[in-house]
Amino acid sequence: MKICYLLPGVGLGEDERERRQVILNAVASSDAVVKVHHIERGPRSIQSAIDEFQAMPEVLNWIIARNEDFDAFIIGCAGDTGLEGVREQSKKPVVGPGEASILLGAIGDKRFSTLTISLERARLKRRLVREAGLAEHRLVSSHSMGIAVLDLYKDLDHTQARLVEILKDARANGAETMLIGCMSVAFMEPRRLAEASAEANLPLVNPIVCAVKLAEALIAMRNYGKAA
């Protein structure tokens, strides 16, 4: 299985893209390969609706141009930038990490919270919950990291401490799990995420895992019976 993870921004350096590709392939099954690519032009990162609108046509054009090269595509933003439009045109499955984490993370009738980088993005996550068809009362709270995407890794101790603070607040509000609504937070060192989850005693739903596994499942469903 060949899966493309497409970044809808141009701000990540080659080393960081390679690091993320290693993490994605560690999550993927042994018969799947995930390749990280990025659009040719557009915003440095997705931090606002304006960034999304700038990136959407680039995401669409890239995936349509490379549709025959992959078995599935993942849009590398937890806001699912351009997902609906790309799905209309793509012949291959297209996964949005935001949608995937909401659907898989809420299994078992869990009550959950979400975290993003800003209050504006928190509003987007609430909309995604409604569009996923989940009862809004299951979304306990929405939280903002208050740190710009490109600044998250400048002081990882501070970012991790902020994450713990948010998780504890969500748990106090009644959340049974936390959905990570920012891919840069999701791509923090797995050790740091595990430590934060353990300290706050609140499970994390990582959109990396949800998106990769949903992409694999969609490919398997398309291919079921073809080899028989």
Secondary structure, DSSP 4 states (H G I P E B T S, - for coil): -EEEEEES-S---HHHHHHHHHHHHHHS-TT-EEEEEE-SSS-SS--SHHHHHHHHHHHHHHHHHTGGG-SEEEESSTT-TTHHHHHHH-SS-EE-HHHHHHHHHTTTT--EEEEESSHHHHHHHHHHHHHTT--GGGEEEEEE--S-GGGTTTTHHHHHHHHHHHHHHHHHTT-SEEEE--HHHHTS-HHHHHHHHHHHT--EE-HHHHHHHHHHHHHHHHHTTTT-
